[in-house]
Amino acid sequence: MPIYFDHNATTHLDARVLEAMMPYLSGPAANPSSLHRYGRLARDAIEAARVQVAALVGAQPREIIWTSGGTEANNLAIKGVAQHQRGRVLYGATEHPAVMEAAESLAALGQVVEAIAVDARGLIGADALQRPLAGEPVRLVSLMRANNETGVIQDIAALSGLVHAAGAWLHVDAVQAVGKLAVNMDELGADLLTLSSHKIYGPKGIAALAVRSDVDLALLQHGGAQERGRRGGTENVAAIAGFGRAAELAMEELDARCAHYAMLVERLDAGLRAIGGITIFGDGMPRLPNTRQFALAGYDGEALLMALDRKGIAVSSGSACASGSGEPSHVLVAMGFDRVTAKGAIRVSLGVANTLDDVERFLQVLGDIARSLRS
Ligand SMILES: Cc1ncc(COP(=O)(O)O)c(C=O)c1O
């Protein structure tokens, strides 16, 4: 049986989510902006999903803007705020490329954009944030709640007060945190927050940006009045309905899912230590309960990934986006790891359908690889 350990890249579609989508995939064609009864049914489905998705992150339904993915939501947050009112934009050095590159695109247009350094644990301390916050006005700070590679969790609530005291808005990329941690915009102090359906057993191609009502955004997509004029384009009703159901399930099952991950990851951690010669990134830090990133001394991450793939085990080397680039993970480089160690990284991200047997098989295969390397 193949073993899928790449859930931070994407998850399978939950059968209950597919069931919620079916009426809008196979029913009468209807544009939710149409006034006839079919249009109204489609509109109702979208608004019901808005309530479900908002509840998952402690937002109001009217604060949810549907987007095509976490990537678009991050772009909308960063460019939308910065293009509405100019000012400096800051982002964490270990952010996902959808934040880093969106911010850097503003730099190319002449706006001042700065990366905030992380420490060796992958965290941004108050000092590291205070320095770039001083000086010329900052419009937006973008920080991730949990890192997609290492799983390290940033204490956003401890930093949001500093961001607001400097007169800036705080955007939180919570794509990896949602469904694995309780996420609440108020508790985090987030003014904008990104979440994505396909990371929580929902369909791909749909995500959301939650935006507090006092935050003004420039429009990036012109040509339609959808989403209260904040993002034009006919909505993907089936995907939105599926995202809503996935959000509802993620909330209902959060505790059970986390307990399952914790049970699997405890065995994984113990097994990795027993193999020896393994560097676990973010070790000892609060991390996502399903995520472990590590390197086996003497093995290149992509070579290890392929060796595991030949045994039917799917993992990732660093982030899916960096895979195949030959470049070491920018996350590990920002944490101060040398390029060789960083290039050794592979990431295991567990999912709800994984079992202890999967973990045992993985440890056995990895142990064999490590032993053959040593002999
Ligand atoms: C932290 C983070 N932000 C944003 C994204 C992009 O989300 P999407 O794949 O929905 O575009 C990802 C995807 O891996 C991610 O891990």
The ligand as a MOL file (V3000), in Angstrom:
LIG
                    3D

  0  0  0     0  0            999 V3000
M  V30 BEGIN CTAB
M  V30 COUNTS 16 16 0 0 0
M  V30 BEGIN ATOM
M  V30 1 C 1.8680 28.7850 4.2700 0
M  V30 2 C 1.2520 28.7310 2.9100 0
M  V30 3 N 0.7220 29.8420 2.3710 0
M  V30 4 C 0.1500 29.8490 1.1650 0
M  V30 5 C 0.0770 28.7030 0.3980 0
M  V30 6 C -0.5640 28.7460 -0.9530 0
M  V30 7 O -1.8500 28.1910 -0.8960 0
M  V30 8 P -2.5670 27.6160 -2.2230 0
M  V30 9 O -1.8890 26.3300 -2.5440 0
M  V30 10 O -3.9900 27.4490 -1.8140 0
M  V30 11 O -2.3980 28.6470 -3.2900 0
M  V30 12 C 0.6130 27.5130 0.9100 0
M  V30 13 C 0.5920 26.2710 0.1070 0
M  V30 14 O 1.3670 25.3630 0.3270 0
M  V30 15 C 1.2040 27.5250 2.2010 0
M  V30 16 O 1.7330 26.4130 2.7390 0
M  V30 END ATOM
M  V30 BEGIN BOND
M  V30 1 1 1 2
M  V30 2 1 2 3
M  V30 3 2 2 15
M  V30 4 2 3 4
M  V30 5 1 4 5
M  V30 6 1 5 6
M  V30 7 2 5 12
M  V30 8 1 6 7
M  V30 9 1 7 8
M  V30 10 2 8 9
M  V30 11 1 8 10
M  V30 12 1 8 11
M  V30 13 1 12 13
M  V30 14 1 12 15
M  V30 15 2 13 14
M  V30 16 1 15 16
M  V30 END BOND
M  V30 END CTAB
M  END
